[in-house]
């Protein structure tokens, strides 16, 4: 039967065979070896099956606890799941994509790896563009499972999932129970947001050594959290300075770090003094004068940072007069 998966031009038969074989493997896993599963997946992903046919077969196998880790580790499986286009994919394809993610959410180790694949962004996009009730309901179930993962909780907060879920309350749904599911999920996410303060998120990102633009680098964040940078002897500020001085720091991180340093100088009463103690001004000025085309954003943020440092200096001189 596996040979039918590769039969050119017969997608219908290939899809049916794939579904039957994967369902049998999933229900009686003791009758199949790892080699059988690998051989089946290779034929499936390289054969004549449709996108939906491949996803249905993969989800059948992922339902099986015995095969889940093996299936996920096979080349092409993760790509097949996450390659689904959230804006244009038919509802059945979207549903199977989310269903596959849902089965993966029951394995703690696999769930951790989903962070690298930006799974929360994927779910957010589906919630934004799809209005198929069973797809939305399954997305909410997936999010509920993800709330047990600290790493994914951070992404749920960062990606603005709360706002997306809350917006669903204003849509027209045929099933009245879906409104309750939406409200319940919004309440759970809101609780996580409250527990994870913005400054904690900022420190967590600093520890990764890689910064990216987002709410925790906005003017609103700095206005609300600048005084918290005094905690642990200005630990966060020192980590920021280390990122600026490290030769391995990527350009986006350098740009964000320059921006944040400028915000600290502007808003904290001891901003200029603390920055002077860290001796990062010269490094910022070097970044400002870089001729590397890839440093365009870095140069702009470094220039703004220097302007804020000098502005504070001139203000101090005016006060002294």
C-alpha positions as CSV (number, residue, x, y, z in Angstrom):
1,X,0.0,0.0,0.0
2,X,2.9,2.4,0.7
3,X,3.7,2.3,-3.0
4,X,0.4,4.0,-3.7
5,X,1.6,7.1,-1.8
6,X,4.1,7.8,-4.6
7,X,1.7,7.1,-7.5
8,X,1.9,10.2,-9.6
9,X,-1.4,12.0,-10.4
10,X,-3.6,10.0,-8.0
11,X,-3.8,12.3,-5.0
12,X,-7.2,11.0,-3.9
13,X,-5.9,7.4,-3.5
14,X,-2.7,8.5,-1.9
15,X,-4.6,10.6,0.7
16,X,-6.9,7.6,1.5
17,X,-4.0,5.2,1.8
18,X,-2.0,7.6,4.0
19,X,-5.0,8.1,6.3
20,X,-5.7,4.3,6.7
21,X,-2.0,3.4,7.3
22,X,-1.4,6.2,9.8
23,X,-4.6,5.4,11.6
24,X,-3.7,1.7,11.9
25,X,-0.1,2.5,13.1
26,X,-1.5,4.9,15.7
27,X,-4.1,2.4,17.1
28,X,-1.8,-0.6,17.2
29,X,1.7,0.8,17.6
30,X,3.1,-2.4,19.0
31,X,2.7,-4.0,15.5
32,X,5.0,-1.5,13.8
33,X,8.7,-0.7,14.3
34,X,10.4,2.7,14.2
35,X,11.7,1.8,10.8
36,X,8.2,1.2,9.6
37,X,7.2,4.7,10.8
38,X,10.2,6.4,9.3
39,X,9.6,4.6,5.9
40,X,6.0,5.7,5.9
41,X,6.8,9.3,6.7
42,X,9.5,9.5,4.0
43,X,7.0,8.1,1.4
44,X,4.3,10.4,2.7
45,X,6.2,13.7,2.6
46,X,7.8,12.8,-0.8
47,X,4.8,11.3,-2.4
48,X,1.6,12.3,-4.2
49,X,-0.5,13.2,-1.1
50,X,-2.2,16.6,-0.9
51,X,-1.3,19.1,1.8
52,X,-4.4,18.1,3.8
53,X,-3.6,14.4,3.2
54,X,-0.1,14.8,4.7
55,X,-1.4,16.7,7.7
56,X,-4.1,14.2,8.4
57,X,-1.6,11.3,8.4
58,X,0.9,13.2,10.5
59,X,-1.8,14.1,13.1
60,X,-2.9,10.5,13.2
61,X,0.6,9.4,14.2
62,X,1.1,12.3,16.6
63,X,-2.0,11.1,18.5
64,X,0.1,8.0,19.5
65,X,2.2,8.6,22.6
66,X,4.6,5.8,21.5
67,X,5.4,7.5,18.2
68,X,5.0,11.2,18.9
69,X,8.7,12.0,19.7
70,X,9.9,9.8,16.8
71,X,7.5,11.4,14.3
72,X,8.4,14.9,15.4
73,X,12.1,14.2,15.0
74,X,11.8,13.2,11.4
75,X,12.9,15.7,8.7
76,X,10.1,17.6,7.1
77,X,7.4,17.0,9.7
78,X,7.8,20.3,11.5
79,X,8.1,22.1,8.2
80,X,4.9,20.5,6.9
81,X,3.0,21.7,10.0
82,X,4.3,25.2,10.3
83,X,4.4,25.9,6.5
84,X,0.6,26.2,6.5
85,X,-0.4,29.7,5.3
86,X,-2.6,31.2,8.0
87,X,-4.2,33.8,5.7
88,X,-5.0,31.7,2.7
89,X,-5.2,28.0,3.9
90,X,-8.6,26.3,3.7
91,X,-10.3,25.7,7.0
92,X,-9.6,21.9,7.0
93,X,-5.9,22.5,6.5
94,X,-5.8,25.1,9.3
95,X,-7.7,22.8,11.6
96,X,-5.2,19.9,11.1
97,X,-2.3,22.3,11.5
98,X,-3.6,23.4,14.9
99,X,-4.6,19.8,15.8
100,X,-1.0,18.7,15.2
101,X,0.3,21.5,17.4
102,X,-2.3,20.5,20.1
103,X,-1.0,16.9,20.1
104,X,2.6,18.2,20.5
105,X,1.5,20.3,23.5
106,X,1.2,17.1,25.6
107,X,4.9,16.5,25.4
108,X,6.9,18.9,27.7
109,X,10.2,18.5,25.8
110,X,8.6,19.0,22.4
111,X,6.7,22.0,23.7
112,X,9.9,23.7,24.7
113,X,11.2,23.2,21.1
114,X,8.1,24.9,19.7
115,X,9.3,28.3,21.0
116,X,12.0,28.3,18.4
117,X,9.4,27.8,15.7
118,X,7.5,30.8,16.9
119,X,4.4,28.7,17.6
120,X,2.7,31.5,19.6
121,X,3.0,33.8,16.6
122,X,1.4,31.1,14.5
123,X,-1.5,30.7,16.8
124,X,-1.9,34.5,17.0
125,X,-2.1,34.8,13.3
126,X,-4.7,32.0,13.0
127,X,-6.8,33.6,15.7
128,X,-6.5,36.9,13.8
129,X,-7.5,35.7,10.3
130,X,-9.7,32.6,10.8
131,X,-13.3,32.8,11.8
132,X,-14.0,29.1,11.7
133,X,-15.4,28.1,15.1
134,X,-13.8,24.8,15.5
135,X,-10.4,26.3,14.5
136,X,-10.8,29.1,17.1
137,X,-11.9,26.7,19.8
138,X,-8.9,24.4,19.2
139,X,-6.5,27.3,19.2
140,X,-7.9,28.3,22.7
141,X,-7.4,24.7,23.9
142,X,-3.8,24.8,22.6
143,X,-3.1,28.1,24.4
144,X,-4.5,26.6,27.6
145,X,-2.0,23.8,27.4
146,X,0.8,26.2,26.6
147,X,0.2,28.2,29.8
148,X,2.0,25.5,31.7
149,X,5.2,26.4,29.9
150,X,7.1,29.4,31.2
151,X,8.9,30.0,28.0
152,X,5.7,30.0,26.0
153,X,3.9,32.1,28.6
154,X,6.4,34.8,27.9
155,X,5.7,34.6,24.2
156,X,2.0,34.7,24.9
157,X,2.5,38.0,26.7
158,X,5.0,39.4,24.2
159,X,2.9,38.5,21.1
160,X,-0.2,40.3,22.5
161,X,-2.3,37.2,22.5
162,X,-4.5,38.7,25.3
163,X,-5.7,41.5,23.0
164,X,-6.3,39.1,20.1
165,X,-8.4,36.8,22.3
166,X,-10.4,39.7,23.8
167,X,-11.2,40.9,20.3
168,X,-12.9,37.5,19.6
169,X,-15.6,38.4,22.1
170,X,-17.0,41.0,19.6
171,X,-17.3,38.5,16.7
172,X,-20.6,36.8,15.9
173,X,-20.4,33.0,16.7
174,X,-23.1,30.5,16.2
175,X,-22.2,28.5,19.3
176,X,-22.9,30.6,22.4
177,X,-20.5,28.4,24.5
178,X,-17.6,29.7,22.4
179,X,-18.1,33.1,24.1
180,X,-17.5,31.5,27.4
181,X,-14.4,29.7,26.2
182,X,-13.0,33.0,24.9
183,X,-13.8,34.9,28.1
184,X,-12.2,32.0,30.2
185,X,-9.0,32.0,28.1
186,X,-8.8,35.8,28.3
187,X,-9.0,35.6,32.1
188,X,-6.3,33.0,32.3
189,X,-4.0,34.9,30.0
190,X,-4.7,38.1,31.9
191,X,-3.7,36.4,35.1
192,X,-0.4,35.3,33.5
193,X,0.3,38.9,32.3
194,X,-0.2,40.3,35.8
195,X,2.1,37.7,37.4
196,X,4.8,38.4,34.9
197,X,5.7,42.0,35.3
198,X,7.1,44.0,32.4
199,X,10.4,44.5,34.2
200,X,10.8,40.7,34.7
201,X,10.3,40.2,31.0
202,X,12.9,42.8,30.3
203,X,15.5,41.1,32.5
204,X,14.6,37.7,31.0
205,X,15.3,39.1,27.6
206,X,18.6,40.7,28.7
207,X,19.8,37.3,30.0
208,X,19.3,35.8,26.5
209,X,21.8,38.2,25.1
210,X,19.5,39.1,22.3
211,X,17.1,42.1,22.3
212,X,14.3,42.8,19.8
213,X,11.9,45.7,19.4
214,X,8.6,45.4,21.3
215,X,6.6,46.8,24.2
216,X,9.4,46.3,26.8
217,X,11.5,48.9,24.8
218,X,8.7,51.4,24.4
219,X,8.4,54.9,26.0
220,X,5.4,53.6,28.0
221,X,7.5,50.8,29.5
222,X,10.4,53.1,30.4
223,X,8.0,55.7,32.0
224,X,6.5,52.9,34.2
225,X,9.7,50.9,35.0
226,X,12.7,53.2,34.9
227,X,13.1,53.3,38.7
228,X,13.1,49.5,38.9
229,X,16.5,49.6,37.2
230,X,17.9,50.5,40.6
231,X,17.2,46.9,41.9
232,X,20.2,44.6,42.5
233,X,22.7,47.5,42.3
234,X,21.5,48.4,38.7
235,X,22.0,44.9,37.5
236,X,19.9,45.3,34.4
237,X,21.7,48.5,33.4
238,X,25.1,46.7,33.7
239,X,23.8,43.8,31.6
240,X,22.7,46.4,29.0
241,X,26.2,47.9,29.0
242,X,27.8,44.4,28.6
243,X,25.7,43.8,25.5
244,X,27.0,47.1,24.0
245,X,30.6,46.2,24.7
246,X,30.4,42.6,23.5
247,X,31.9,42.0,20.0
248,X,29.4,39.1,19.4
249,X,26.2,41.2,19.9
250,X,24.0,41.3,16.8
251,X,23.0,44.6,15.1
252,X,19.4,44.6,16.3
253,X,20.4,44.1,19.9
254,X,23.0,46.9,19.6
255,X,20.3,49.2,18.2
256,X,17.8,48.4,21.0
257,X,20.5,48.6,23.6
258,X,21.4,52.1,22.4
259,X,17.8,53.1,22.5
260,X,17.3,51.8,26.0
261,X,20.4,53.5,27.3
262,X,19.1,56.8,25.9
263,X,15.8,56.3,27.7
264,X,17.5,55.5,31.0
265,X,19.7,58.7,30.7
266,X,16.6,60.8,29.9
267,X,14.2,59.4,32.6
268,X,16.3,58.4,35.6
269,X,17.5,61.1,38.0
270,X,21.0,59.5,38.1
271,X,20.9,58.4,34.4
272,X,23.9,60.4,33.2
273,X,26.0,59.6,36.3
274,X,25.3,55.8,36.1
275,X,26.1,55.7,32.4
276,X,29.3,57.6,33.0
277,X,30.3,55.0,35.6
278,X,29.8,52.2,33.1
279,X,32.0,53.9,30.6
280,X,29.9,53.0,27.6
281,X,29.7,56.5,26.0
282,X,32.8,55.9,23.9
283,X,31.4,52.6,22.7
284,X,28.1,54.3,21.7
285,X,30.1,57.0,19.8
286,X,32.0,54.3,17.9
287,X,28.8,52.7,16.9
288,X,27.5,56.0,15.7
289,X,30.5,56.5,13.4
290,X,30.5,52.9,11.9
291,X,30.5,52.7,8.1
292,X,29.2,49.2,7.9
293,X,25.9,49.2,5.8
294,X,24.4,46.6,8.1
295,X,24.8,49.1,11.0
296,X,22.3,51.7,9.6
297,X,19.8,51.2,12.4
298,X,22.5,51.0,15.0
299,X,24.0,54.3,13.8
300,X,20.6,56.0,14.1
301,X,19.9,54.7,17.6
302,X,23.5,55.4,18.7
303,X,23.2,59.0,17.5
304,X,19.9,59.5,19.3
305,X,21.5,58.0,22.5
306,X,24.4,60.4,22.3
307,X,22.1,63.3,21.8
308,X,20.2,62.4,24.9
309,X,23.5,62.1,26.9
310,X,24.7,65.5,25.7
311,X,21.3,67.1,26.2
312,X,21.4,66.0,29.9
313,X,25.0,67.4,30.1
314,X,23.9,70.8,28.7
315,X,20.9,70.8,31.1
316,X,23.3,70.2,34.0
317,X,25.4,73.1,32.8
318,X,22.4,75.4,32.7
319,X,21.4,74.4,36.2
320,X,25.0,75.1,37.4
321,X,24.7,78.7,36.0
